[in-house]
Amino acid sequence: QADIIPTISNLLGISYDSRMLSGPDIFSESEGLVVFKDKSWRTDMGWYIAPEGRFIPPEGVDVPDGYKSRISQKVRNQFWASAKILDTNYFRYIITAEQKRILDRPIPLP
């Protein structure tokens, strides 16, 4: 999962720009959202099974109007942004010269 990077970075005390990563740090105050590769998702409000187009809320949970559509759009946006980052090699344009030097150096094999 791509959203593990913010959590690991936080736990290790590594600074990062949260705008550059998909998903939040699990310890943040943001709404919990787990996204799966088929664009299915899960929150406290329920489980959306994308291949079936079905949303299943937990028993007794009152889901606000438009919730499923709002979260599904958020998930589609994450997939779209991730694809564009890869298509354009976006991070190559925003990293510093020092970061680029580190990334370009050969990795010694054991």
ZAVO-966856 format. One record per residue (C-alpha): residue in one letter; x, y, z. Coordinates in steps of 0.001 Angstrom, whole numbers, plus 500000, padded with zeros to 6 digits. Each point is the difference from the previous one (the first is absolute). Layout:
N
<pt><residu>A</residu><x>X</x><y>Y</y><z>Z</z></pt>
...
This chain:
110
<pt><residu>Q</residu><x>500000</x><y>500000</y><z>500000</z></pt>
<pt><residu>A</residu><x>501307</x><y>503406</y><z>499000</z></pt>
<pt><residu>D</residu><x>498650</x><y>501640</y><z>503141</z></pt>
<pt><residu>I</residu><x>502431</x><y>498115</y><z>502228</z></pt>
<pt><residu>I</residu><x>502794</x><y>502442</y><z>499071</z></pt>
<pt><residu>P</residu><x>498526</x><y>502937</y><z>501986</z></pt>
<pt><residu>T</residu><x>499472</x><y>497781</y><z>503059</z></pt>
<pt><residu>I</residu><x>503517</x><y>498515</y><z>499902</z></pt>
<pt><residu>S</residu><x>501494</x><y>503454</y><z>499399</z></pt>
<pt><residu>N</residu><x>498143</x><y>501358</y><z>503028</z></pt>
<pt><residu>L</residu><x>501069</x><y>497090</y><z>502204</z></pt>
<pt><residu>L</residu><x>503653</x><y>500447</y><z>498979</z></pt>
<pt><residu>G</residu><x>499871</x><y>503787</y><z>500391</z></pt>
<pt><residu>I</residu><x>500696</x><y>500572</y><z>496302</z></pt>
<pt><residu>S</residu><x>498593</x><y>503263</y><z>498686</z></pt>
<pt><residu>Y</residu><x>497957</x><y>499835</y><z>496801</z></pt>
<pt><residu>D</residu><x>497595</x><y>502115</y><z>498008</z></pt>
<pt><residu>S</residu><x>496612</x><y>498319</y><z>500446</z></pt>
<pt><residu>R</residu><x>498773</x><y>501537</y><z>496740</z></pt>
<pt><residu>M</residu><x>502446</x><y>497791</y><z>498127</z></pt>
<pt><residu>L</residu><x>498750</x><y>496687</y><z>501374</z></pt>
<pt><residu>S</residu><x>496781</x><y>498111</y><z>499527</z></pt>
<pt><residu>G</residu><x>498169</x><y>499341</y><z>503220</z></pt>
<pt><residu>P</residu><x>500394</x><y>501327</y><z>503529</z></pt>
<pt><residu>D</residu><x>502092</x><y>498962</y><z>502952</z></pt>
<pt><residu>I</residu><x>497811</x><y>497473</y><z>501823</z></pt>
<pt><residu>F</residu><x>500520</x><y>501959</y><z>503234</z></pt>
<pt><residu>S</residu><x>498704</x><y>503258</y><z>498492</z></pt>
<pt><residu>E</residu><x>496625</x><y>501502</y><z>500789</z></pt>
<pt><residu>S</residu><x>498740</x><y>499417</y><z>496454</z></pt>
<pt><residu>E</residu><x>497136</x><y>497681</y><z>499199</z></pt>
<pt><residu>G</residu><x>501160</x><y>496388</y><z>499764</z></pt>
<pt><residu>L</residu><x>499872</x><y>498607</y><z>496475</z></pt>
<pt><residu>V</residu><x>501426</x><y>496709</y><z>498765</z></pt>
<pt><residu>V</residu><x>500220</x><y>499727</y><z>496208</z></pt>
<pt><residu>F</residu><x>500458</x><y>496762</y><z>498086</z></pt>
<pt><residu>K</residu><x>501486</x><y>499507</y><z>496530</z></pt>
<pt><residu>D</residu><x>496567</x><y>499364</y><z>498426</z></pt>
<pt><residu>K</residu><x>498821</x><y>503413</y><z>501336</z></pt>
<pt><residu>S</residu><x>497970</x><y>498375</y><z>502750</z></pt>
<pt><residu>W</residu><x>500294</x><y>501812</y><z>503323</z></pt>
<pt><residu>R</residu><x>499152</x><y>499822</y><z>503668</z></pt>
<pt><residu>T</residu><x>499284</x><y>502669</y><z>502621</z></pt>
<pt><residu>D</residu><x>498245</x><y>500087</y><z>503359</z></pt>
<pt><residu>M</residu><x>496809</x><y>500663</y><z>498040</z></pt>
<pt><residu>G</residu><x>500195</x><y>496816</y><z>497972</z></pt>
<pt><residu>W</residu><x>501530</x><y>497887</y><z>497283</z></pt>
<pt><residu>Y</residu><x>499752</x><y>500790</y><z>496287</z></pt>
<pt><residu>I</residu><x>500524</x><y>497047</y><z>497671</z></pt>
<pt><residu>A</residu><x>500904</x><y>501678</y><z>496700</z></pt>
<pt><residu>P</residu><x>499601</x><y>497035</y><z>497597</z></pt>
<pt><residu>E</residu><x>496421</x><y>499579</y><z>501232</z></pt>
<pt><residu>G</residu><x>499283</x><y>503713</y><z>500516</z></pt>
<pt><residu>R</residu><x>498636</x><y>499094</y><z>503415</z></pt>
<pt><residu>F</residu><x>500348</x><y>501938</y><z>503265</z></pt>
<pt><residu>I</residu><x>499466</x><y>498145</y><z>503275</z></pt>
<pt><residu>P</residu><x>499731</x><y>502118</y><z>503159</z></pt>
<pt><residu>P</residu><x>500382</x><y>498398</y><z>503429</z></pt>
<pt><residu>E</residu><x>496760</x><y>499282</y><z>501801</z></pt>
<pt><residu>G</residu><x>498676</x><y>503089</y><z>501772</z></pt>
<pt><residu>V</residu><x>502221</x><y>502512</y><z>498176</z></pt>
<pt><residu>D</residu><x>498175</x><y>502981</y><z>498475</z></pt>
<pt><residu>V</residu><x>501869</x><y>500825</y><z>496780</z></pt>
<pt><residu>P</residu><x>499616</x><y>503607</y><z>498754</z></pt>
<pt><residu>D</residu><x>498551</x><y>500607</y><z>496540</z></pt>
<pt><residu>G</residu><x>502672</x><y>500041</y><z>497329</z></pt>
<pt><residu>Y</residu><x>502607</x><y>498337</y><z>502212</z></pt>
<pt><residu>K</residu><x>500655</x><y>497061</y><z>497668</z></pt>
<pt><residu>S</residu><x>500352</x><y>502326</y><z>496998</z></pt>
<pt><residu>R</residu><x>502312</x><y>502385</y><z>501871</z></pt>
<pt><residu>I</residu><x>502388</x><y>497292</y><z>501186</z></pt>
<pt><residu>S</residu><x>499915</x><y>498198</y><z>496639</z></pt>
<pt><residu>Q</residu><x>500974</x><y>503263</y><z>498278</z></pt>
<pt><residu>K</residu><x>502825</x><y>500502</y><z>502497</z></pt>
<pt><residu>V</residu><x>501288</x><y>496487</y><z>499187</z></pt>
<pt><residu>R</residu><x>499750</x><y>500631</y><z>496237</z></pt>
<pt><residu>N</residu><x>501943</x><y>503246</y><z>500481</z></pt>
<pt><residu>Q</residu><x>502753</x><y>498158</y><z>501877</z></pt>
<pt><residu>F</residu><x>500323</x><y>497430</y><z>497204</z></pt>
<pt><residu>W</residu><x>500009</x><y>502738</y><z>497348</z></pt>
<pt><residu>A</residu><x>502644</x><y>502066</y><z>501809</z></pt>
<pt><residu>S</residu><x>502186</x><y>496946</y><z>500561</z></pt>
<pt><residu>A</residu><x>499822</x><y>499108</y><z>496309</z></pt>
<pt><residu>K</residu><x>500900</x><y>503563</y><z>498964</z></pt>
<pt><residu>I</residu><x>502974</x><y>500043</y><z>502388</z></pt>
<pt><residu>L</residu><x>501319</x><y>496843</y><z>498348</z></pt>
<pt><residu>D</residu><x>499168</x><y>501127</y><z>496445</z></pt>
<pt><residu>T</residu><x>501844</x><y>503294</y><z>500366</z></pt>
<pt><residu>N</residu><x>502814</x><y>498860</y><z>502316</z></pt>
<pt><residu>Y</residu><x>498815</x><y>502900</y><z>502171</z></pt>
<pt><residu>F</residu><x>502353</x><y>499506</y><z>502935</z></pt>
<pt><residu>R</residu><x>503022</x><y>500497</y><z>497744</z></pt>
<pt><residu>Y</residu><x>498905</x><y>503618</y><z>499602</z></pt>
<pt><residu>I</residu><x>499437</x><y>500822</y><z>503660</z></pt>
<pt><residu>I</residu><x>502962</x><y>498417</y><z>501756</z></pt>
<pt><residu>T</residu><x>503081</x><y>501979</y><z>500916</z></pt>
<pt><residu>A</residu><x>503377</x><y>499547</y><z>498306</z></pt>
<pt><residu>E</residu><x>501299</x><y>498187</y><z>503103</z></pt>
<pt><residu>Q</residu><x>497039</x><y>497609</y><z>500008</z></pt>
<pt><residu>K</residu><x>500501</x><y>499370</y><z>496280</z></pt>
<pt><residu>R</residu><x>503712</x><y>499236</y><z>500584</z></pt>
<pt><residu>I</residu><x>499089</x><y>497445</y><z>502680</z></pt>
<pt><residu>L</residu><x>497364</x><y>498360</y><z>497808</z></pt>
<pt><residu>D</residu><x>502333</x><y>499790</y><z>497001</z></pt>
<pt><residu>R</residu><x>502903</x><y>498349</y><z>501784</z></pt>
<pt><residu>P</residu><x>500518</x><y>496267</y><z>499431</z></pt>
<pt><residu>I</residu><x>498826</x><y>497693</y><z>502746</z></pt>
<pt><residu>P</residu><x>502752</x><y>497562</y><z>501021</z></pt>
<pt><residu>L</residu><x>498946</x><y>496382</y><z>499965</z></pt>
<pt><residu>P</residu><x>501092</x><y>497664</y><z>502818</z></pt>
